[in-house]
Amino acid sequence: MLKVGLTGGIGAGKSEVSRLLVSLGAVLIDADKIAREVVEPGTPGLAAVVDAFGADILTAEGTLDRPKLGAIVFADADRLATLNSIVHPLVGARSAELEQAAGPDDVVVHDVPLLTENGLAPLYDLVVVVDASPETQLDRLVARRGMAEPEARARMAAQATRAQRRAVADLLIDNDGPLEALEPQVRKVWEELARRAADQKR
């Protein structure tokens, strides 16, 4: 099994790279998706978040009000650290379960938004970084996701810098251009991952 860490800044296009890698044969473990699962209603994770932040961060239906919580934690580094201390261990445990369920010949891609920030690069056989300029990230967040520019800038500022992400990259995917320029790069990265996975078996 080849364990790959995939990361990139918000708005860099990591989700599209994940989708393409899955279409080529990767087994995807999506940390963001798991992070949502571990705070669903009735979970110990949600109970712990409510203990830390109060019942105001719940919707009328009893689910986590993500925009409200996001507005709190992305404006306050200490509150963000509190949230991460609750959610990250739960995500790590579930990710490990899913990885163990994969086959010995699989290329397992861990989609981890905060891989750089949390010093997780050593956990993987190699790290793939989806890279885009801050200008491109901001444009995508405002134009495609409908974020207000101050919120988009705050979210970007809460993450690692472009230089920090590039420093942990074994393989780099440039996603500053259009979608059609992305697919050939991802295919090339997949060929390299498949080659390394085959080398491991020798």
C-alpha positions in Angstrom: 0.0 0.0 0.0 1.3 3.4 -0.9 0.1 6.1 1.5 -0.2 9.6 -0.1 -1.0 12.9 1.6 -2.8 15.3 -0.7 -3.1 18.9 0.4 -3.5 22.4 -0.9 -4.8 25.8 0.3 -8.5 26.6 0.3 -9.6 27.3 -3.2 -6.6 25.6 -4.8 -8.7 22.9 -6.4 -7.8 19.9 -4.2 -11.3 18.4 -4.5 -11.1 18.3 -8.2 -7.7 16.6 -8.0 -9.1 14.1 -5.5 -12.0 13.3 -7.9 -9.6 12.8 -10.8 -7.3 10.5 -8.8 -10.3 8.4 -7.7 -11.3 8.1 -11.4 -7.8 6.7 -12.1 -8.0 4.1 -9.3 -7.0 5.7 -6.1 -8.7 4.9 -2.8 -9.6 8.3 -1.2 -9.8 9.0 2.5 -11.3 12.5 2.7 -10.5 14.2 6.0 -13.0 17.0 5.5 -15.8 14.5 4.9 -14.8 12.5 8.0 -14.6 15.8 10.0 -18.3 16.3 9.1 -19.2 12.7 10.0 -17.6 12.9 13.5 -19.8 15.9 14.5 -23.1 14.6 13.2 -26.1 14.7 15.7 -25.7 12.1 18.4 -22.0 11.7 18.1 -19.5 12.3 21.0 -17.7 14.7 18.7 -20.7 17.0 18.5 -21.3 16.8 22.2 -17.7 17.9 22.8 -18.0 20.8 20.4 -21.2 22.0 22.1 -19.5 21.7 25.5 -16.6 23.9 24.2 -18.6 26.5 22.2 -22.2 26.4 23.6 -25.5 25.4 22.2 -25.7 28.5 20.0 -23.5 26.8 17.4 -26.4 24.4 16.7 -29.2 24.9 14.2 -32.8 24.6 15.1 -32.6 21.0 13.9 -29.8 20.2 16.2 -27.0 20.0 13.6 -23.8 21.9 13.7 -24.2 25.4 12.2 -20.9 25.4 10.2 -21.0 29.0 9.0 -21.6 30.2 12.5 -18.8 28.1 14.0 -16.5 29.0 11.1 -17.0 32.7 11.8 -16.0 32.2 15.4 -12.9 30.0 14.9 -11.4 31.7 11.9 -11.4 35.0 13.7 -9.7 33.6 16.8 -6.7 31.3 16.8 -7.3 30.0 20.3 -10.9 29.0 19.5 -9.7 27.3 16.3 -7.1 25.4 18.3 -9.8 24.3 20.7 -12.0 23.0 17.8 -9.0 21.2 16.2 -8.1 19.5 19.5 -11.6 18.0 19.5 -12.0 17.1 15.9 -8.6 16.1 14.8 -8.1 13.0 17.0 -11.5 11.7 15.9 -10.7 12.2 12.2 -7.3 10.5 12.7 -8.9 7.4 14.3 -11.5 7.1 11.6 -8.9 7.6 8.8 -6.8 4.8 10.3 -9.8 2.5 10.2 -10.5 3.3 6.6 -6.9 2.9 5.6 -6.7 -0.6 7.2 -9.7 -1.6 5.1 -7.9 -0.8 1.9 -6.0 -3.5 -0.1 -2.3 -4.1 0.1 -1.8 -3.0 -3.5 -3.9 0.1 -3.3 -2.7 3.7 -3.6 -4.5 5.3 -0.7 -4.8 9.1 -1.0 -5.5 11.0 2.2 -7.1 14.3 1.3 -5.9 16.5 4.3 -6.5 20.2 4.1 -4.3 21.0 7.1 -1.5 18.5 6.4 1.2 21.3 6.4 -0.2 23.2 9.4 -0.3 20.1 11.6 3.1 18.7 10.6 1.6 15.5 9.1 3.9 15.1 6.1 6.0 12.3 7.8 2.9 10.1 8.1 2.8 9.5 4.3 5.1 7.8 1.8 4.9 11.0 -0.2 3.0 14.3 -0.3 1.2 15.8 -3.3 0.5 19.6 -3.1 -2.1 21.3 -5.3 -0.7 24.7 -5.8 -2.4 28.0 -6.8 -1.5 31.6 -6.3 -3.2 33.5 -3.5 -4.8 35.7 -6.1 -6.4 32.6 -7.8 -7.5 31.2 -4.5 -9.2 34.4 -3.5 -10.9 34.8 -6.9 -12.3 31.2 -6.7 -13.6 31.7 -3.1 -15.3 34.9 -3.9 -16.6 34.1 -7.4 -17.4 30.4 -7.1 -18.2 29.9 -3.5 -19.8 33.2 -2.9 -17.7 34.1 0.1 -17.3 37.7 1.2 -13.7 38.8 0.5 -12.9 39.5 4.2 -14.0 36.0 5.2 -12.1 34.5 2.3 -8.9 36.3 3.3 -9.4 35.3 6.9 -9.7 31.6 5.9 -6.6 31.8 3.8 -4.6 33.6 6.5 -5.5 30.8 9.0 -3.8 28.3 6.7 -0.1 27.7 5.9 1.6 29.9 3.4 2.1 28.9 -0.2 5.8 28.5 0.5 5.2 26.3 3.5 3.0 24.0 1.5 5.5 23.8 -1.4 8.3 23.0 1.1 6.6 19.7 2.1 5.7 18.6 -1.5 7.2 15.6 -3.1 5.0 16.2 -6.2 3.5 19.5 -7.1 0.3 20.1 -9.2 0.0 23.6 -10.6 -3.7 24.6 -10.6 -3.5 28.3 -11.5 -4.9 27.6 -15.0 -8.1 26.3 -16.4 -9.6 22.8 -15.6 -8.4 21.3 -18.9 -4.8 22.0 -17.9 -5.3 20.1 -14.7 -6.2 16.6 -15.9 -3.0 15.8 -17.8 -1.0 16.8 -14.7 -3.1 14.6 -12.4 -2.7 11.7 -14.9 1.1 12.2 -14.8 1.1 12.2 -11.0 -1.0 9.1 -10.9 1.5 7.3 -13.2 4.2 8.2 -10.7 2.2 7.0 -7.7 1.3 3.7 -9.5 5.0 3.2 -10.3 6.1 3.8 -6.7 3.4 1.5 -5.4 4.7 -1.2 -7.8 8.3 -0.6 -6.6 7.2 -1.1 -3.0 6.1 -4.7 -3.9 9.5 -5.6 -5.3 
